Amino acid sequence: MRVLLADDHDLVRDAVAALMQADDPDTIILNAASVQEAITVADQDDALDIIVLDLKMPGMDGLNGAQKMMSRYPSLPLVILSGTATSLLSEPL
């Protein structure tokens, strides 16, 4: 499987890629840090199987980035990834 994984955080991309490859070691992960970079990568690879986009990254502008990707690559499944991490240090002790 060829996956385009677009997230503006290296650590998130690395973690998600590790999980995908643990499930299927033959999975090939292509990375992007913005919607524009994802478009560039997808334009150069006609063998993609799925696109995974971070909900809050450069170029998303709400769901406009996802709509852009869906209209540009209508045959590819699109997954929206979202998550929030809070620091325990911000919590009162």
Backbone hydrogen bonds, N-H to C=O, Kabsch-Sander energy under -0.5 kcal/mol:
donor,donor_aa,acceptor,acceptor_aa,energy
3,V,1,M,-0.5
3,V,28,I,-3.0
4,L,50,I,-2.4
5,L,3,V,-0.7
5,L,30,L,-3.3
6,A,4,L,-0.6
6,A,52,V,-3.3
7,D,5,L,-0.6
7,D,32,A,-2.3
10,D,8,D,-0.6
13,R,9,H,-2.3
14,D,10,D,-2.9
15,A,11,L,-2.3
16,V,12,V,-2.8
17,A,13,R,-2.5
18,A,14,D,-2.2
19,L,15,A,-2.2
20,M,16,V,-2.4
21,Q,17,A,-2.7
22,A,18,A,-1.9
23,D,19,L,-1.6
24,D,20,M,-2.2
27,T,24,D,-2.4
28,I,1,M,-3.2
29,I,27,T,-0.5
30,L,3,V,-3.4
30,L,28,I,-0.5
32,A,5,L,-1.8
35,V,58,P,-2.4
38,A,34,S,-2.3
39,I,35,V,-2.5
40,T,36,Q,-2.2
41,V,37,E,-2.6
42,A,38,A,-2.9
43,D,39,I,-2.6
44,Q,40,T,-1.1
44,Q,41,V,-0.6
45,D,42,A,-1.1
48,L,45,D,-0.7
49,D,2,R,-3.1
50,I,2,R,-1.3
51,I,77,P,-2.3
52,V,4,L,-3.3
53,L,79,V,-3.1
54,D,6,A,-2.0
55,L,81,L,-2.8
57,M,55,L,-0.6
60,M,57,M,-2.3
64,N,61,D,-1.7
65,G,60,M,-2.7
67,Q,63,L,-2.5
68,K,64,N,-2.4
69,M,65,G,-2.1
70,M,66,A,-2.7
71,S,67,Q,-2.4
72,R,68,K,-1.8
73,Y,69,M,-2.5
76,L,73,Y,-1.6
79,V,51,I,-2.9
81,L,53,L,-3.9
81,L,79,V,-0.5
90,S,87,S,-1.0
91,E,88,L,-1.1
